[in-house]
Amino acid sequence: MTETCRRLGTRQCVRTGVDVPVFKGRGRIAAMVAVVALLVSGTGAADGAEESYGRPGDWPTWQGDRTGSRHNAAEWRINTHTAGKLIPKWAFAYSKTGFPAKSQPAVVDGSIYFGSPDGKFHALNAKSGATEWSFDLNTVDPNGVVIDGPTVARGKVFFGDNRGFLYALDRKTGRVAWAENTEPHAAGMHTSSPVYHNGRIYVGASSGENINPDRTYPCCTFRGHIDAFDADTGQLAWRHYTVPEPQAVGTWPSGATRFEPSGAGVWSSPIIDPRTDTLYVGTGQLYSGTTGDFDSLLALDARSGAVRWKQQVTKADTWRLLCGFPDNDGYCPGQRDGTALDFDIGATPNLFKVKGRTMVGVGQKSGVYHTFDARTGEVKWRRQLSVPMPGGGLSGLQWGSSYDGKSLYMATYQANPGTLFALNPANGDVRWQTPNPADGCTTGGAAKFPDVCRLAHTPAVSSTHGLVYEGSNDGKMRIYDARDGKVLWTFDTIREFAGVNGPTGFGSAISGNGGAVIADGMLYVQSGYYPGYPSEHGTVLLAFGL
């Protein structure tokens, strides 16, 4: 019997994991309703109501839920009949800093939570955009910038920054519950959004060490890792490194010490199968050397961090920024043998079922979507959706995909053009595909910047009943019919917006590091990513409603 059972004096602990107390007196009906709500929300036994990711219809974490669906099954107001009636409700304008808008918001219980490129974190009224509170990262971490999306659970908002700090703020007040520098490497950072499960926060670590252009830099010593932290205290529960400890193995042509292996950062958010306590997460390419769990999907025991299985989807991939520079001979050994690929798994995985069997799938920058048996790691099917570009994986699957119980939805990036796909989860067959509309760069605000615009899908894909949401580098946010891929609604964001916070903002490419968030009859989109459209203003978070 669990501690919760003993504390409440329950009659039994049902299989769902929710304790059912013996109700007495006038409050028993209300209490029973509360328990039913816990059952519906998927609440776990260990944490009671605090385990819940908000109300049905909320979007409390980067994936929308723990299993990576990026699908809001409780959203009915925005549908195939009403999607075309969406209009801008408010905009939040960022100051111009040179940083793109990367923090995909979370929406819980009528509030929206997100970070801005100026190093502040905000909570607003989700309907009106009125400020509830703001938190300045500089009070904890000088020069910190939020570059991932938050997760809201247990009465707190959890997120990381570009210097490796992880924060837990009180959801109602914005006060710091705890803040920890979780990154032992100077170049380490969090691009991975946290996920919450059973009293712990799980988050990956990546770094900018590989984009250092200095040939005299002793490359490289960063080790990618996935961490589990106590959600109440920030104490590290376990850490799983993706490569062995780097060792000095000689010198680079400049005479700088050469370290191997390094890299395999965790760029994307992990997901959790709560029934098996398994964590799934993808890894990136190596910076140096040839060994480690690079370009891999890892299945880890969420309680201990032990490896249950792993699948490496690229045989060799060692890449850093100098691979793209002229006269890089000796600095990029993979250039000659064709293994400087940059084929990260930067996308978040999806859990889904086929004939009662749980599968886990994930997209790769090579343009392939891979699917495995979630229990054993056995390959079930793969689907090539784009052809890799020379010198990197920018044509492939960049951030994340969506699953609505019927189809998997994913989009290719700079695939000339980027294309949105619906796949059969049983075998990967393409049910439909819709290229980025050909007029994307010749209409709207993008038409003024033909040298900047690309027909490319940067964001992760999201979905609700009958609808698929995807934005483009052409600055347009679009909603597609989930049945056939037809465009139902388009909004051009490359224009000026009056911010509810005072300044004027200017839209740009729809942001990567996340995608559309749909909650409680509203659509939220970050506009302001690479490539940046010239403007004297900063970028914007946009909110749309009916």
VENSULDA-V438096 format. One record per backbone hydrogen bond with DSSP energy under -1.0 kcal/mol. CO is the residue of the C=O (numbers start at 1). NH is the residue of the N-H. Records with the same first field share a line. If there is no record, write none. Layout:
CO = NH + NH
This chain:
2 = 6
3 = 7
4 = 8
5 = 9 + 10
12 = 20
14 = 17
18 = 14
20 = 11
25 = 28
27 = 31
28 = 32
29 = 33
30 = 34
31 = 35
32 = 36
33 = 37
34 = 38
35 = 39
36 = 40
37 = 41
38 = 43
47 = 50
48 = 51
49 = 52
50 = 154
52 = 54
55 = 58
59 = 107
60 = 152
61 = 64
63 = 70
66 = 272
67 = 351
69 = 403
70 = 463
72 = 75
79 = 83
82 = 85
83 = 86
87 = 545
90 = 543
91 = 500
92 = 541
102 = 104
106 = 113
107 = 59
108 = 111
110 = 126
111 = 108
112 = 124
113 = 106
114 = 122
116 = 119
119 = 137
120 = 116
121 = 135
122 = 114
123 = 132 + 133
124 = 112
125 = 129
130 = 125
133 = 123
135 = 121
136 = 139
137 = 140 + 141
141 = 144
145 = 162
151 = 158
153 = 156
155 = 171
156 = 153
157 = 169
158 = 151
159 = 167
161 = 164 + 190
164 = 182
165 = 161
166 = 180
167 = 159
168 = 177 + 178
169 = 157
170 = 174
175 = 170
178 = 168
180 = 166 + 182
185 = 188
187 = 208
189 = 206
195 = 202
197 = 200
199 = 231
200 = 197
201 = 229
202 = 195
203 = 227
205 = 266
206 = 189
208 = 211
209 = 212
210 = 321
214 = 217
217 = 219
219 = 259
222 = 263
224 = 242
225 = 205
226 = 240
227 = 203
228 = 237 + 238
229 = 201
230 = 234
235 = 230
238 = 228
240 = 226
242 = 293
247 = 260
250 = 258
252 = 255
256 = 252
258 = 249
260 = 247
262 = 287 + 288
263 = 224
265 = 284
271 = 280
273 = 277 + 278
277 = 302
278 = 273
279 = 300
280 = 271
281 = 298
283 = 345
284 = 295
285 = 264
286 = 319
288 = 262
292 = 294
295 = 313
296 = 283
297 = 311
298 = 281
299 = 308 + 309
300 = 279
301 = 305
306 = 301
309 = 299
311 = 297
317 = 286
320 = 323
321 = 324
322 = 325
328 = 331 + 332
332 = 335
334 = 339 + 340
339 = 318 + 341
344 = 365
350 = 361
352 = 359
354 = 357
357 = 354
358 = 374
359 = 352
360 = 372
361 = 350
362 = 370
364 = 367 + 397
367 = 385
368 = 364
369 = 383
370 = 362
371 = 380 + 381
372 = 360
373 = 377
378 = 373
381 = 371
383 = 369
389 = 392
393 = 396
394 = 414
396 = 413
399 = 348
400 = 461
402 = 409
407 = 404
408 = 423
409 = 402
410 = 421
413 = 415
418 = 436
419 = 412
420 = 434
421 = 410
422 = 431 + 432
423 = 408
424 = 428
429 = 424
432 = 422
434 = 420
437 = 440
444 = 447
445 = 448
446 = 449
449 = 452 + 453
454 = 456
455 = 418
456 = 473
462 = 469
463 = 72
464 = 467
466 = 482
467 = 464
468 = 480
469 = 462
470 = 478
472 = 475 + 510
475 = 493
476 = 472
477 = 491
478 = 470
479 = 488 + 489
480 = 468
481 = 485
486 = 481
489 = 479
491 = 477
493 = 495
495 = 507
497 = 505
499 = 502
503 = 499
505 = 497
509 = 528
514 = 460
517 = 524
519 = 522
522 = 519
523 = 544
524 = 517
525 = 542
526 = 511
527 = 540
528 = 101
538 = 506
539 = 94
540 = 527
541 = 92
542 = 525
543 = 89 + 90
544 = 523
545 = 87
